[in-house]
Amino acid sequence: MSMRIRAEAEMSRRRKAGAWGGGITRLRIHASTLLLIVSMQASAAWAQGEQWLQYRSANEAAQIVGDMGYHYRQPSRTEPQSVKLPQLKAEQPVFLDWKTPMAASGVVWLAIDKSSPSGQYDRLYIDGNANGDLSDDTAYQPYRQESNRNMFGPLKIVFDTADGPITYHLSMELREYSAERIYCLLSSACWYEGPITVGGVKKHCVLIDYNINGLFSDKAANAGNCDRIRIGDEGSRDTRYVGNFIEVGDKLYRPEIAQDGAFIVLTEATDVVYGTVRLAEGITSFGAGGVNGLFLCSPQKGVVRLPVGDYSIEHWSIVKNDDRGAKWELRADPMGDRGAFTVTKDQEKELPVGEPIYSLAEYNQSGSFYEFSQNLEGRHGERISLTRNGSQPAAPKLRIRSGDGAYERTLSFEYG
């Protein structure tokens, strides 16, 4: 910027002095100045490519941010080899390994201990500097206790990297049902967020380590293995998969995300090859995700456009109004492997999703007692939810009548 200011100051001085000279000389100076300005503008744009975000951490971060994944695991009673342990009080301490490529060994160990040998598991050690030594770490106490549950966190880990120390936080909920039934619910206790500029417009960006491995840039064909990103208004919960693309407004961008989540670079995607997908015309909204990211579409006459690649169906829904004006929506949950499909350049892919919807009633018998359940399923076995004006409608009824008519009752299902 200082070079541009000096150039403009020199031009101003020459104008005042009348020192422009003839036409050829004037053209040479003007072109040189334009080249300098364009060069500096290009340099400034490059320097602004990395848009930096702020690190945040909190207890129960999932309740603050939402859309965070978790690992539900059973710890081991076997002491980890080649790991130095502190002096533990429990007769049978338990151990958990958190796998992360941020640690040089690929693993950060946790040791779960007791304040007294026969009490509850209420002390937690974590290898906070990822050096394979828990004896130099301080024990965490639960920040909340509820009968058989102890909540620990945020658990701080500092990774030593080539770019300097990088901090990450975990949360752990310990569930102790019996001496043999102990489970850990491990989740991220941190995220990145902050203002960014996209296409000249101010937006708010949030990055979430959904698969809880210490990185914020994971792409994957499986939704559970890729991280999450939001770009929109602050407070928005419009969450997408981290992938090759992300839609912002009516444009498509290629995101480049720092592994540790510290910054993001967005480049407008102008060379994207698309294919088409045909759905039933009654489908109102459709979501598909994979390595390319998550796309939420409003089909036009049953057709959507997607960048070529492999996808899984994230959701589909049908919205209709009844004769009283009430809005009813059928929404299908993710279908797993049954919802996988490929979009190619020269072929239209037809996906047979949508109606008909099946109402399934099942029962379990225990002695003289019967328990009935009712679910809605799509044609591929996908679970369907039904709402009326955005809320659950009244639960359906079940009429039971014996063959001889001696017994006849109408019962109401209950949610939950």
N, C-alpha and C positions, 0 to 999 in steps of 0.2 A: 504494500500500500504506500509506503514512503516513497518508492521510486515513481509511482504514478503521480503523487502529489508534487514531487520535484519537477516532473515533466510538464505538468499543467502550469506550475508556477513559472517555468521557463517560457512557455508559450505566451502566458499573460504578459511577462516582461517584454517579449519581443513585439507583441501587439501594441503595447503602450509606446515602445520606442520606434514603431513603424519599420521594423527590421525584417519584414517578410520576404523582400526581394521579388524576383520574377516568378512566373507560373511554374516552371520546372522545379525550382528550388522549393517553392511552397508545397507542391505536391509531394516531394520527397519527405519533407518534415512531417506533413500530415499523416502520410502512410506509416511512417516510423512510429508516430505517437499512437495511432490506432493499433498497430501490432503490439506495442508495449501494453496498452490497456487490455486488449484481448488476452494477451499472455498472462497478465496478472489476474484477470477475472477467472481464467481457466485454472490457475494455480489456487485461487481462493476457493473455487468449487471443489477441487480435489481435497484441499485441507479440511473442508467441511463435510467430507464424505462419511467420516466416522462420527456418528452422533452418540454421545456418551450418556449413559443412564446411571441412576443412583441405586446403590445396594440397600436393601431393606431386610430386616429380620424381625420376627415376633413369635411369641408363643401362639400356637394354634393358628398359624398363618393361613391355613386353608379357609378358616372362617372369615378372614379379612379379604383375601384375594380370590378364593374360589378356584375351581378347575385345577386342583392339585391332586396328584396321584398318591398312592401309598403302597408299601410292601407289608404284607401280613405274614409273619414268619414265626417258626418255633425255634427258640435258641437251643444251643447244644450244651450238654454238661461236660463235653470233652475240652480240656484246656488246649488253646492254640499252641502249636509248636513254634519255636523261634520268636516268641513274643514274651517280653519281660512283663510280669504282672506285679501289681501292688500287693500288700498284705491284706488278704480277703478274710472276712469274718464268717461268711456263710459256710455251713458244712458242705453244701453242694452249690457253689456259684455257677451261673450259666453265662454263655458267651455267644456273641453275635458278630458276624463279619459283614461289614457294609462295603460292597464292591464299588470302586470308583476309579476311573483312569486318571484322576487328578493326583492320586497317591502314587509314589514311585513303585511301591509293591503291588498296586492295584487293589489293596484292601485296607480299610480302617477297622480296627477291632474295638468292640465294646465288651466290658465285663459288668455283669449285673450281680450285685452283692446285697448283703443284709446288714442292718445296724447291729443286730444280735443274731447268734447262730440259728435260733428257731423262729425268728420273726418273719415278717414279709420282706420281699425283695424291694428295698427302698433306697438303695444306693447304686449309682451308676458311674462307671469309669469309661471314658472314651479317649482314644489316642489322639489328643487334640492337635499334635504337631505331626501326625502321620509318620512317626519315626520307628514304629514297631515296639515302643516302650510305654506301657501304661503306668509304670511306677513313678513317672515324673508328672502325672496328671492328678488333678484334684477331683474328688468324688462330687457328683451332682446329687442333690436331694430333690424329691418331687416338688414341683411347684403347685400341684393339686393332687389330692388323694380322695378316691371314692370307692368305698368297700373293697372290691378286688382289683381296682385299677389305680395305677400310679402314673402320672404324667411328668415327663422330664423334658427340659429344654428352656430356651434354645441351646443346643449343644454345639459349641464352637470348635471348628476345625480350621487350622491354618496350613495351607499347602505351600511348600517351597517350590517355586517354578523358576524357569529361566527369565521370566518377566518380573520376578519379585514375589513376595508373599501374597496369596489369595485366600480370602476368608469365605467360609461356607458355614451354614448352620442347619442342624437337623432337629427334629422333634421325635420323641419316642413315647408311646403309650404302652405300658406293661399291663397285661391282663393275666391274672393268676387265678385260675379256676380250681386247681388242685396241685399237689406236688408234682404230678406228671403232666399237667395241662397248663403250660405257661406259654403265652404268645406275645409277640412284640408287633406293634403297628408302627412302622417307621415312615416318616414323611418329611418333606422339605420344610424348613422353617425360614426360608429366605426367598427373595425374588428381586428382580431389577425393574425399575420403572423411571419414567421421566418424559419431559416434553421433547418432541422431535418435529422436524419440518418435512412434509411430504408434498412434493409438487407445489411448493410455495405456501402450503397451508399448515398451520400449527395443529399437531395431533399429540395424543398421549400414548406412549408405548409401555407395555408390560411384558416381561419375559418370565416364564415359569419352567422350572426344572420338573416336568411332569413325571418322568420315569426315575427320578431320584437317584441319579448317578454322579452328581456334582457338576455336570455340564448343562448348558442352556441352549445348545445348538443341534440337538439330535434330530435327524430325519429318519423316518422308518415307514415301511409299508404297513406295519401294525400300529394302530392308534395308541396302544398302551406303551409303545416304545419310543414315541416321538414327543418332543417338548411342545410347549404352548406359547402362543404370542397373541397379543392384542394391540391393534392400532386403531384408535378412534377417539371419541370424547373421553375425558377423564371420568372414571367411574363406570364406563361401559363394560359389560360382560360378554361382548362379542368376541369369543375366543376361537382362534384358528390353530391348526397344526403348524409347527415349524416345518417348512418344506422348501422346495425349489421356487415356489411362487407364493405371493400373498396379494389378495385384492384389497385395494384401498380406494374407496369411491368407485369410479368407473374405470380405473386403470389397474394394470397388473404390474407388480414389481418383483424383482429378484432380491430377496433379503440375504445379506451376509452378516451372520451373528457371531460375535466373539464367543469362544468356547466357555469362558467364564461369565458371559452375559454382560460384560462391561460396556459394550457398544454395539451398534447396528449400522449397517450400510444398506441403503435401498437404491437399487438401480431400476429404472423403468424398463420393463421387458417389451421389446419391440419386434422380436423375431420369433414369436411363439407359434408353433404349429398346433392347430386345433383339430378335434374330431367332434362328432355329434353322437348323442345318446338319445334314444327314443323311449319314452315312458307312456303309460296310459294317460289319456288326456285329462282324466280326473285328478291326477297328482297335482297338488297345489304348491308344495315346496319339496326340495330334494337336496340332500347333502352327500358329497362324495369326497373321500380323503385318501391320501397315500403319501408317497415321497414328494409328490408335487405340491402338497399342502392340502388344506381343507377348502372346498368350494361349496357355498350355500347358494342354491339356484332357485329361481322362479321359472318353471318351464313355460315355454311359449308354444301352445298347441301340442304339448307333450314332448317338446324337444329342448335339450340343453346342449351348450357347447363347453367342452373341457379341453385343456392341453393334453396332447397324446401322452399315454402312460398307463400305469396300473393303479387301480383304485379299489376301495371297498365302500359299500354303501354306509354312510354315517346315519342317515335317517331319510324317511319320506313321510309325507303327511297329506291328508285329504281334508279339506274344509268345506262344509255345507251348512246352509241355513234351513231351519225347519219352517213350517207354515206360520209360526208365531214370531219369527225373526230371531230365534236363538241360534247362536253360532256353535256348531259342533265340529270338533276336530279329532280325527284318527291319526295317531302318530306312531310310526314303527321305530323301535329301538335298533341299535346296531345289530347286524346280522352275522358278524364274524366271517368265517371263511365262505359261508353261503352267499355273502354279498360281494364277493370279489369279481371284478370285471376289468377288461382292457379297452382303452380307447385308441383307435388307430386313425391315421390320416384319411384313408380312402374308403373306409367302411363305416356305415352307421350301426352303432351297437344298440340292440333292443334289449331292455331289461323288463322282464315280466313281473313287476311288482305292483301293488295296489290291491283293489278289490278282486275277488271276494274276500271277506273277513269271516273267520269262524269263531263262534262262541263255544268254548269247551268247558264242560262241567265234569269234575272228577270227584271221587270220594275215597276215603280210607276207613277201614273198619277196625276197631279195637274192642273185642268182646261184643257187647250189645250197643256200643256207641259208634256213630258214623260221623265223619267230618267231611264236609263238602267244600269244594273250591271251584271258582269260575274264572276263566281267563279268556282274553281275546287274542287270536293269533292270525298272522297273515298266511298267505299260501305257501311260503317257504319256512314256516315255523317261527317267524319273527314275532316278538312280543309287542302287542299293540296297547297303547293307552288311549283312553277316551275322555275328552273334556267337553263341558258345555259352558260357553261364555268364559273360558279360561279356568274353570273350576271342575272338580270331579262331580259328575251327576250323582243322583241318588243311587245307592247300590241296587243291583237287580234282585229279583225275587226268585225263589225256587219253590215250585209246586210239586209235592210228593203225594202220589195216590197209589194205593195198593191195587193188585189185580182185581180183587173182588169188590173194591170200593169201600171196604170197611174202614180204611184209614185214608184220610185226605187232609193235608195241611199245607199252608203257604208260608214259607219262611223267607226272611230277608238276609242277604249277605251283608257282611260288615267289612269295611276296609281295614287293612292292617293285620 
